[in-house]
Amino acid sequence: MPERALVTGATGFLGSHLCAALAAGDWEVTGTRRPTSDATALADVDMAWATMDVLDPAAVSAAVEGHDYVFHLAGIGLQAGDAETVERVNRDGTEHVLDAAREHGVERVLFTSTAGTRRARGTATEDDVAEPIGAYQRGKAAAETLCDEYGEAGLDVVTVHPTSIFGPRDPDFTGRMFALVNNPLAVVHPPGGASFVGVGDVVDGIVAAAERGEADEHYVLGGENLTYAEALTVIAALTGGQKPAVELPPTLVHAAGPVVGRVNDLLGTRMFPFDGEMARLSTKRLFYSSRKAEAELGYAYRPLREVVPDAWAWYRNAEGR
């Protein structure tokens, strides 16, 4: 009999890829969405739907009831709300999911957090818990603490920490990287670096963590550690573009952060999802090790050069190129 899985945040970039993969396997899938969500990407996927907001405990409970596993991906970033809302959705929404899972006897909750709650001077692992920077990380860190507490109280919870996800249907990180190498007017690129991981590899890691992960454990799901200059060189070579020639000095990025933060405060909006702390963080080489996931889950990731083609095909179609 197929396992019954609820996926919160099913219409998001990662959630939509996860739903498609679960439905193609031996899972009976229900996805959650809000009334305004665009579920076009999942139109051909054999799955059911539950309409809910993670901040509505009764709606969350109704959605969770009857499922064996809950894959909790729902959350928002600074592009979608002010700092207080971002923190509340990521923290309180997770607590509502955990409450419902405990109430209805769910076998396992798989929580997708972020690698941003781990940092090190070199290559970070699950043990390198860092002080959160910005509302998004604060909300996710608080949610991780809740998962650990519910786990200690008897609920089976596993937490995964994807790094910088690259793949089709991501207009943000992936789209910005493609735009940098295909815009003749782009003459500078960011300093720092990231762990580039294909969305399909993250999905495989999430499913493996649900099936084989140890309860109450954390797993980094990372990819190829590259500076932005190195990554843009790879992307440009595969797409016929050109890497911007000049690396933006970190000092300029650091100086811009406080100014943008003050503009946000003045306007009362998050027109720019950035502030001084995030500016400093963005210039670092945020590299990660996935050795624990590799050893315990059989996790594996592809190099960026193997991830780019599918994402590029999507981007060209989306941009009408």
C-alpha positions in Angstrom: 0.0 0.0 0.0 1.4 3.4 -0.9 2.5 5.7 1.9 0.3 8.8 2.2 2.4 12.0 2.0 1.3 15.5 2.7 3.6 18.2 1.1 3.2 21.7 2.4 4.4 24.4 0.1 3.7 22.2 -2.8 3.4 24.9 -5.4 6.8 26.4 -4.6 10.0 25.8 -6.6 11.3 22.9 -4.5 7.8 21.7 -3.4 6.6 21.2 -7.0 9.6 19.1 -7.9 9.2 17.0 -4.7 5.5 16.4 -5.4 6.2 15.2 -9.0 8.9 12.9 -7.8 6.8 11.4 -5.0 3.8 10.9 -7.2 6.1 9.1 -9.8 7.2 6.7 -7.0 5.1 4.6 -4.6 3.5 7.5 -2.8 0.0 8.8 -2.5 0.5 12.6 -2.5 -1.5 15.5 -1.2 -0.2 19.0 -1.7 -1.2 22.1 0.2 -1.8 25.4 -1.5 -3.4 28.8 -0.7 -6.3 30.1 -2.7 -4.0 32.4 -4.7 -1.3 29.7 -5.4 -0.4 28.9 -9.0 -0.4 25.1 -9.4 0.2 25.1 -13.2 3.5 23.2 -12.9 1.7 20.3 -11.2 -1.3 20.1 -13.6 -0.3 16.7 -15.0 0.8 15.2 -11.7 -1.5 12.6 -10.1 -2.1 14.1 -6.7 -4.8 15.6 -4.4 -5.0 19.1 -3.0 -5.7 20.7 0.4 -6.2 24.4 0.6 -4.7 25.9 3.8 -2.6 28.6 5.3 0.1 27.4 7.7 -0.9 30.1 10.2 -4.4 28.6 10.5 -4.0 25.7 13.0 -7.4 24.2 12.3 -6.8 24.1 8.6 -3.3 22.6 9.1 -4.8 19.9 11.3 -7.5 19.0 8.8 -4.8 18.8 6.0 -2.5 16.6 8.1 -5.1 14.1 9.2 -5.0 10.8 7.4 -1.4 11.1 6.2 1.6 8.9 7.2 4.4 11.4 6.3 4.4 15.2 6.3 7.0 16.9 4.2 7.0 20.5 5.5 8.4 22.9 3.0 5.9 25.8 3.3 7.5 29.1 4.2 8.3 32.6 2.8 11.4 34.7 2.2 12.0 38.5 2.5 10.7 39.0 -1.1 7.3 38.0 0.1 6.7 39.9 3.3 8.1 42.1 6.1 10.5 40.8 8.6 7.9 40.1 11.3 5.7 38.1 8.9 8.6 36.1 7.4 9.7 35.1 10.9 6.2 34.3 12.1 5.3 32.1 9.0 8.5 30.1 9.2 8.4 29.6 13.0 4.7 29.5 13.9 3.7 27.6 10.7 6.2 24.9 11.6 4.8 24.7 15.1 1.2 24.2 13.7 2.4 21.4 11.5 4.3 19.7 14.3 1.2 20.0 16.6 -1.0 18.5 13.9 1.4 15.7 13.2 1.5 14.8 16.9 -2.3 15.0 17.2 -2.9 12.7 14.2 -0.1 10.1 14.9 2.0 10.9 11.8 4.9 8.4 11.3 7.5 11.0 10.4 7.8 14.8 9.7 10.5 15.8 7.2 11.3 19.4 7.8 13.1 21.3 5.0 15.1 24.1 6.6 18.1 26.0 5.1 21.9 25.5 5.2 22.0 29.2 6.2 21.6 28.2 9.8 25.1 26.6 9.6 28.3 28.4 8.8 32.0 28.0 9.3 35.3 29.7 8.3 35.9 26.8 5.9 33.4 24.1 5.0 30.4 23.9 7.2 28.7 20.7 8.5 25.6 20.0 10.5 27.5 20.7 13.7 28.4 24.3 12.7 25.3 26.0 14.1 25.5 29.7 13.5 23.8 32.8 14.8 20.9 33.5 12.4 21.2 36.6 10.2 18.0 38.2 9.0 14.4 37.3 9.6 14.3 34.3 7.3 17.2 32.6 9.1 15.8 33.5 12.5 12.4 32.0 11.5 14.1 28.8 10.2 16.4 28.5 13.2 13.4 28.8 15.6 11.6 26.2 13.5 14.6 23.9 13.8 14.6 24.3 17.6 10.9 23.4 17.7 11.6 20.3 15.6 14.3 19.2 18.0 12.0 19.8 21.0 9.1 17.9 19.5 11.6 15.1 18.6 12.8 14.9 22.2 9.2 14.6 23.2 8.6 11.6 21.0 7.6 12.9 17.6 9.7 11.4 14.7 11.2 14.5 13.0 14.1 14.7 10.5 15.5 18.0 9.3 17.3 18.7 6.1 19.4 21.7 5.1 19.6 22.3 1.3 22.3 24.7 0.1 21.8 27.0 -3.0 19.3 25.2 -5.2 19.6 25.5 -8.9 17.1 24.2 -11.4 14.0 24.7 -13.6 11.2 26.9 -12.4 13.4 29.0 -10.2 13.2 32.6 -11.3 15.2 33.8 -8.3 18.7 32.3 -7.7 18.8 30.3 -11.0 17.2 33.0 -13.1 19.6 35.7 -11.7 22.6 33.6 -12.5 21.5 33.1 -16.1 20.7 36.8 -16.5 24.2 37.7 -15.4 25.8 35.8 -18.2 23.3 36.6 -20.9 23.0 40.4 -20.3 25.6 42.3 -22.3 25.1 45.2 -19.9 26.2 43.1 -16.9 29.8 44.1 -16.2 30.2 43.0 -12.6 29.5 39.8 -10.7 29.2 39.2 -6.9 32.0 38.2 -4.7 31.8 35.2 -2.5 30.6 31.7 -3.4 28.0 29.1 -2.7 27.3 25.4 -2.7 25.4 24.8 -6.0 23.0 21.9 -5.9 20.6 20.6 -8.5 16.9 20.6 -7.5 16.6 17.0 -8.5 19.4 16.0 -6.2 17.8 17.9 -3.3 14.5 16.1 -3.9 16.3 12.7 -3.9 18.0 13.7 -0.6 14.7 14.7 1.0 13.0 11.4 0.0 16.1 9.5 1.2 16.0 11.3 4.6 12.3 10.5 4.9 12.9 6.8 4.2 16.3 6.2 5.8 17.2 9.2 8.0 17.7 8.8 11.7 15.0 10.4 13.8 15.9 13.8 15.3 18.9 14.1 13.0 20.0 16.9 10.7 21.4 16.5 7.2 23.0 19.0 4.9 22.0 18.5 1.3 24.8 20.3 -0.5 26.4 20.4 -3.9 29.5 21.7 -5.7 31.3 24.4 -3.8 32.2 27.2 -6.2 32.9 30.9 -6.1 30.5 32.9 -8.1 33.2 33.7 -10.6 33.8 29.9 -11.1 30.0 29.2 -11.3 29.4 31.9 -13.8 32.3 30.7 -16.0 30.6 27.2 -16.1 27.2 28.7 -16.8 28.5 31.0 -19.5 30.3 28.2 -21.3 27.2 26.1 -21.5 24.8 28.8 -22.5 26.8 30.8 -25.0 27.0 33.7 -22.6 29.8 35.7 -21.0 30.8 36.0 -17.4 30.9 39.6 -16.2 34.5 40.7 -16.2 34.7 42.5 -12.9 34.2 41.2 -9.4 32.3 43.7 -7.3 34.5 44.6 -4.3 33.1 43.3 -1.0 33.5 46.7 0.5 31.0 48.2 -1.9 28.5 45.5 -1.1 29.0 46.0 2.7 28.5 49.8 2.3 25.3 49.3 0.3 23.6 47.1 2.9 22.9 49.7 5.6 21.7 52.2 3.0 19.2 49.7 1.5 18.1 48.8 5.1 17.3 52.4 5.8 15.4 52.7 2.5 13.3 49.7 3.5 12.6 51.2 6.9 11.7 54.6 5.4 9.3 53.1 2.8 7.9 50.6 5.3 8.3 47.9 2.7 10.8 45.1 1.7 11.4 46.6 -1.7 15.0 45.4 -1.3 15.4 42.1 0.7 18.7 43.2 2.1 20.3 44.9 5.0 23.8 45.5 6.5 24.1 42.0 8.1 22.9 40.2 5.0 25.3 42.4 2.8 28.3 41.1 4.8 27.0 37.5 4.6 26.5 37.7 0.8 30.2 38.3 0.2 31.4 35.2 2.0 32.2 31.8 0.5 29.3 29.7 2.0 30.6 26.2 1.4 29.2 23.0 2.9 30.0 19.3 3.3 27.3 16.7 2.6 29.4 13.8 3.9 26.9 12.8 6.6 24.0 12.6 4.1 26.3 10.7 1.7 27.2 8.1 4.4 23.8 7.7 6.0 21.4 8.4 3.2 23.3 7.4 0.1 23.0 11.0 -1.0 24.8 12.2 -4.1 24.9 15.4 -6.1 25.9 16.3 -9.7 28.4 19.0 -10.6 27.0 22.3 -11.7 27.9 21.6 -15.4 25.4 18.6 -15.4 22.7 20.6 -13.7 22.7 23.7 -16.0 21.3 22.2 -19.3 17.8 21.4 -18.0 17.6 24.7 -16.1 18.8 26.6 -19.2 16.1 24.9 -21.4 13.4 26.1 -18.9 14.9 29.6 -18.7 15.0 30.0 -22.5 11.4 28.9 -22.8 10.2 31.1 -19.9 12.1 34.1 -21.4 10.8 33.4 -24.9 14.4 33.1 -26.3 
